[in-house]
């Protein structure tokens, strides 16, 4: 066998050494349930010993599949996309799939046709759809009608469990609200994402609901809308922090905009967190690298992508019922760092009372 391992092994080598047909080897590689357990183990043992790597194109021909998954997105946050792709590729590399990405314009009138053409052109086995594109019910209906396997990432349960992975953004935003209130903040501002996105409204409504439990209400003039970019974080922060009655705390819809708030505060000589507490949402790599390190909501983006990919491949290779066994919901958590602190003059500042959250390393 050592001589075989010096050259690239073929499916013929595996079949001969395992004492089975090439068709049986192909069935084992493609996860067919028609192969007996003892035969499968024997073939897998030979595959491992020979370090045999099946050709993706050959696998596709044998199983009428392309072993390609698509990722459809319209999101300006490159760090979010990087996390998603890492989660998808972690599963793909293990199970022998490749990833094809497709940027699109969520507001485009041709969104559905563009996405369907992308899937047909790339001969995809299935597609993962990221927010805000995942919020399009028209696209979801078209995917169902075409029979194309798909999984949507969202902050709301928009679909049946085999087609969705949900992040409970509303509950997480409410947790941030409780944290701010316990720090003694009452003059609080919120920089939302685009209000046409469900994730933005979920976070804003969750934050408002959490504050209301402490008798705190955000006045309309303290709620500004950005587009989840660093630049709009700066624009909104300038409006809020140059007012005579400025907020003592700002919660931004994502870390990019929160970083914009930190930049403006620094330029205006406003000390964070002594004079202003700032928090974001996502906990991407930016959050721990800015100064001061950002308090934020850790959304397990990579875990969501991993679950979505696992759900997708189970649906492709087995059935939708198998995909139901994969978790469909994740819970974001509060991460406290250096950008937040007690409101000056409040009881919390006097007592330095802090909620029971472990401080994350900067």
C-alpha positions in Angstrom: 0.0 0.0 0.0 3.0 2.3 0.6 3.7 2.4 -3.2 0.1 3.5 -3.8 0.4 6.3 -1.3 3.4 7.8 -3.1 1.2 8.6 -6.1 -2.3 10.2 -6.1 -4.8 7.4 -5.3 -7.9 6.9 -7.4 -11.3 5.5 -6.7 -10.2 2.3 -8.5 -7.4 1.9 -5.9 -9.9 2.3 -3.1 -12.4 -0.2 -4.6 -9.7 -2.8 -5.3 -8.2 -2.7 -1.8 -11.6 -2.6 -0.1 -12.8 -5.5 -2.3 -15.9 -3.6 -3.4 -17.2 -2.0 -6.6 -16.5 1.6 -7.6 -20.2 2.3 -7.3 -20.1 1.2 -3.7 -17.1 3.5 -3.0 -19.0 6.4 -4.7 -22.1 5.7 -2.5 -19.9 5.8 0.6 -18.4 9.1 -0.4 -21.8 10.6 -1.1 -23.2 9.5 2.2 -25.8 7.0 0.7 -27.8 5.2 3.3 -28.0 2.1 1.1 -24.5 1.0 2.1 -24.2 -1.4 5.1 -22.4 -0.2 8.2 -19.6 -2.7 8.0 -18.9 -2.0 4.3 -19.0 1.7 4.9 -16.4 1.4 7.7 -14.2 -0.8 5.5 -14.2 1.7 2.6 -13.7 4.7 4.9 -10.7 2.9 6.4 -9.1 2.5 3.0 -9.9 6.0 2.0 -8.1 7.3 5.1 -5.1 5.0 4.7 -4.7 6.1 1.0 -5.5 9.7 1.9 -7.8 9.6 -1.1 -9.5 12.9 -1.9 -12.4 12.5 -4.3 -12.5 14.9 -7.2 -15.4 17.3 -6.7 -16.5 17.2 -10.3 -16.5 13.4 -10.3 -18.5 13.4 -7.2 -21.0 15.7 -8.8 -21.4 13.5 -11.9 -21.8 10.4 -9.7 -24.5 12.0 -7.5 -26.1 14.6 -9.8 -25.0 17.3 -7.5 -22.5 20.1 -7.9 -21.2 20.2 -4.3 -21.5 24.0 -4.5 -23.4 26.1 -2.0 -24.2 29.8 -2.6 -24.1 32.7 -0.2 -26.4 35.7 -1.1 -25.8 39.0 0.7 -26.3 42.8 0.7 -24.4 44.0 3.7 -21.8 46.8 4.0 -20.1 45.2 7.1 -17.1 43.4 5.8 -16.3 42.0 9.2 -19.7 40.4 9.5 -19.3 38.8 6.1 -15.9 37.5 7.0 -17.4 35.8 10.1 -20.2 34.3 8.1 -17.8 32.9 5.5 -15.6 31.4 8.1 -18.5 29.6 9.6 -19.8 28.3 6.3 -16.3 27.1 5.1 -15.7 25.3 8.4 -18.5 22.9 7.5 -17.9 22.9 3.7 -14.2 21.9 4.1 -15.2 19.0 6.3 -18.0 17.7 4.1 -16.4 18.4 0.7 -18.5 21.4 -0.5 -17.3 24.6 -2.0 -18.8 28.1 -1.5 -19.8 30.6 -4.2 -20.7 34.2 -3.0 -23.1 36.5 -4.7 -23.5 40.2 -3.7 -26.8 41.8 -4.6 -29.0 44.9 -4.1 -31.8 44.2 -1.6 -33.9 47.1 -2.9 -33.5 46.1 -6.5 -36.6 45.4 -8.5 -34.8 42.5 -10.1 -33.6 40.9 -6.8 -35.5 37.7 -7.2 -34.6 37.1 -10.9 -31.0 38.0 -10.2 -30.7 35.5 -7.4 -32.5 32.7 -9.3 -30.2 33.3 -12.3 -27.2 33.1 -10.0 -28.3 29.8 -8.6 -29.0 28.3 -12.1 -25.8 29.7 -13.6 -23.7 28.3 -10.8 -25.6 25.0 -10.6 -25.9 25.3 -6.8 -27.1 22.5 -4.6 -28.5 25.1 -2.1 -28.2 28.7 -1.0 -27.7 30.5 2.4 -29.3 34.0 2.4 -28.1 36.7 4.8 -30.0 39.7 6.2 -31.4 41.9 4.9 -31.9 39.9 1.8 -33.2 37.0 3.9 -36.1 39.2 4.9 -37.6 39.2 1.4 -40.6 37.0 1.5 -40.9 37.3 -2.3 -37.4 35.7 -2.7 -38.2 33.0 -0.1 -41.4 32.1 -2.0 -39.5 31.9 -5.3 -36.9 29.6 -3.8 -39.6 27.3 -2.4 -41.4 27.3 -5.7 -38.2 26.4 -7.6 -37.5 23.5 -5.2 -34.1 25.0 -4.3 -32.8 24.2 -0.8 -32.2 27.3 1.2 -31.6 28.6 4.7 -32.2 32.2 5.9 -30.3 34.0 8.7 -32.5 36.4 10.5 -33.4 38.1 13.8 -37.0 37.0 13.5 -38.5 33.5 12.9 -39.6 34.2 9.3 -39.8 30.6 8.1 -40.1 27.0 9.2 -37.3 25.6 11.3 -35.5 23.7 8.5 -35.2 27.0 6.6 -34.1 29.4 9.3 -31.4 30.2 11.9 -32.6 33.1 14.2 -30.6 35.4 16.4 -32.7 36.7 19.3 -31.7 40.4 18.9 -34.7 41.7 20.7 -33.9 40.0 24.0 -30.2 41.0 23.6 -31.0 44.7 23.1 -33.3 44.5 26.1 -30.4 43.2 28.1 -28.3 46.2 27.0 -31.1 48.5 28.1 -31.2 47.0 31.6 -27.4 47.3 31.8 -27.6 51.1 30.9 -30.4 51.6 33.4 -28.5 49.9 36.2 -25.6 52.2 35.5 -27.9 55.1 36.3 -28.3 56.5 32.7 -31.5 58.2 31.8 -30.5 60.5 29.0 -30.0 57.7 26.5 -29.8 57.9 22.7 -30.1 55.1 20.1 -28.6 55.0 16.6 -30.7 52.6 14.7 -29.9 50.7 11.5 -32.2 51.2 8.4 -35.8 50.9 9.8 -36.8 48.9 6.7 -34.7 46.0 8.1 -36.3 43.7 10.7 -33.0 43.4 12.6 -33.1 47.2 13.2 -36.6 47.3 14.5 -36.1 44.3 16.7 -33.1 45.9 18.3 -34.7 49.3 18.8 -38.0 47.8 20.1 -36.1 45.4 22.4 -34.0 48.3 23.7 -37.0 50.6 24.3 -38.9 47.7 26.1 -35.9 47.0 28.3 -35.6 50.7 29.4 -39.4 51.0 30.0 -39.1 48.4 32.8 -36.9 51.1 34.6 -39.2 54.0 33.8 -36.8 55.3 31.2 -38.1 56.5 27.8 -36.0 57.6 24.8 -37.4 60.9 23.3 -37.9 60.8 19.5 -35.1 63.3 19.0 -32.7 61.0 20.6 -33.3 58.2 18.0 -31.4 58.7 14.8 -31.2 56.3 11.8 -27.9 55.3 10.2 -27.1 52.6 7.6 -24.8 50.5 9.8 -21.7 52.1 8.4 -18.8 53.8 10.3 -19.5 57.0 8.4 -23.2 57.2 9.5 -22.2 56.5 13.0 -20.1 59.6 12.8 -22.9 61.7 11.3 -25.4 60.6 13.9 -23.0 61.1 16.8 -22.2 64.6 15.7 -25.9 65.5 15.8 -26.3 63.9 19.3 -23.2 65.1 21.0 -23.3 68.8 19.8 -26.7 69.4 21.4 -27.0 71.5 24.5 -28.8 68.5 26.2 -26.6 65.7 25.1 -27.0 62.0 26.1 -24.9 60.3 28.7 -25.1 57.0 26.9 -25.5 55.9 23.3 -26.4 52.5 22.0 -25.6 51.9 18.3 -27.2 49.2 16.1 -23.8 47.7 15.3 -20.1 48.0 16.3 -19.2 50.0 13.1 -21.5 52.8 14.1 -20.5 52.6 17.7 -16.9 53.1 16.6 -18.0 56.2 14.8 -19.5 57.5 18.0 -16.1 56.9 19.8 -14.3 58.9 17.1 -16.7 61.9 17.4 -16.5 61.8 21.3 -12.7 61.9 21.1 -12.7 64.8 18.6 -15.1 66.8 20.9 -13.1 66.1 24.0 -15.8 64.0 25.6 -14.3 61.4 27.9 -15.5 57.8 27.4 -16.8 56.3 29.7 -16.6 59.1 32.3 -18.9 61.5 30.4 -20.4 59.2 27.8 -21.0 55.5 27.7 -21.0 53.9 24.3 -22.1 50.4 23.2 -22.6 48.5 20.0 -23.9 45.2 18.7 -22.1 42.2 17.0 -18.8 42.0 18.9 -16.8 41.7 15.7 -13.0 42.0 15.9 -13.2 45.8 15.7 -14.9 45.9 19.2 -11.9 44.8 21.2 -9.4 46.8 19.1 -10.8 50.3 19.4 -9.9 52.6 22.3 -11.6 52.3 24.7 -12.5 48.7 24.0 -16.2 48.5 23.1 -19.0 47.2 25.3 -21.3 45.3 22.9 -23.7 42.4 22.3 -21.9 39.3 21.1 -23.9 37.9 18.2 -22.6 34.4 17.4 -22.4 35.0 13.7 -20.0 32.2 13.0 -22.1 29.8 14.9 -25.2 30.9 13.0 -23.4 30.3 9.7 -22.2 26.9 10.8 -25.7 25.9 11.9 -27.2 27.2 8.6 -24.6 25.3 6.5 -25.1 22.1 8.5 -28.9 22.4 8.2 -28.5 23.0 4.4 -26.3 20.0 3.8 -28.5 17.7 5.9 -31.4 18.9 3.8 -29.6 18.2 0.6 -28.1 14.8 1.5 -30.9 13.5 3.6 -34.2 15.3 3.9 -35.9 18.3 5.4 -36.8 16.3 8.5 -33.1 15.7 9.2 -32.5 19.5 9.0 -35.1 20.0 11.7 -32.7 18.4 14.2 -30.2 21.2 13.8 -30.7 24.1 16.2 -32.6 27.1 14.7 -32.0 29.8 17.3 -29.0 31.4 19.0 -28.9 33.8 22.0 -26.6 36.8 21.7 -24.9 37.9 25.0 -23.7 41.1 26.6 -20.0 41.7 26.7 -18.8 44.5 29.0 -15.6 46.3 28.2 -14.2 49.8 28.9 -16.5 52.1 26.9 -19.3 52.0 29.5 -19.6 53.1 33.1 -21.9 54.6 35.7 -23.6 57.9 34.9 -22.0 60.8 36.7 -24.0 61.9 39.7 -26.2 58.8 39.8 -26.6 56.3 42.6 -24.8 53.8 40.4 -21.8 56.1 40.2 -21.7 56.6 43.9 -22.0 52.9 44.7 -20.1 51.8 41.6 -22.8 49.2 41.3 -22.3 47.0 38.3 -24.5 44.2 36.9 -23.2 40.6 37.2 -21.4 40.3 33.9 -17.8 39.3 33.6 -15.7 41.9 32.0 -14.2 40.7 28.8 -10.5 41.3 28.1 -9.8 44.3 26.0 
